[in-house]
């Protein structure tokens, strides 16, 4: 296999998104490794300091006062997405009904 053949395979339209995901994969592997290391450091700190282990919120990054205390999960997010889908559908239906018909069919 020579470089020209490799380029033809990699630049095929089916393979372009896969090739584009390789840098994303490298970034997320790095990010996961960094967070795992931060969690390991936190675990070692909590093991050596029992007083901190009782009061610490067990996150590698400290809690910021502006952060939300609640995290919305599946049912709440599903309801928001369902309402958004209904609103977008109604908007598209209204837009399609209000536009004048075209003079030539677009097949």
C-alpha positions, 0 to 999 in steps of 0.5 A: 500500500502506498501513500496515494492509496492510503489518502484515497481511502482516508479521504473517501466521504464515508471515512472523513467523519471517522478521521475527524473524530480521532483528535476528539478521541485523543482530547477526551482520553487526555481529559479523562486521564487528567480527571482520574489523576485529580480524583486519585489525589483527592482520595489520597488527601481524604485518606490522610485527613479524617476531618476533611473526609467528613466535610469535603464534598468529594469532588476534585474541583471545589464547589463554587457559590454560584453553582446550582445545587440541583442537577436536572435529570432524565424526566425533567430534561425529557419534558423540556425536549418534548415541549421544544419539539412540539413548539418547533413542529408547530412553528414549521407547520405555520411557516409551511402553510403561510408560504405561497405555493411554488409555480413549478413542482420541485421533484 
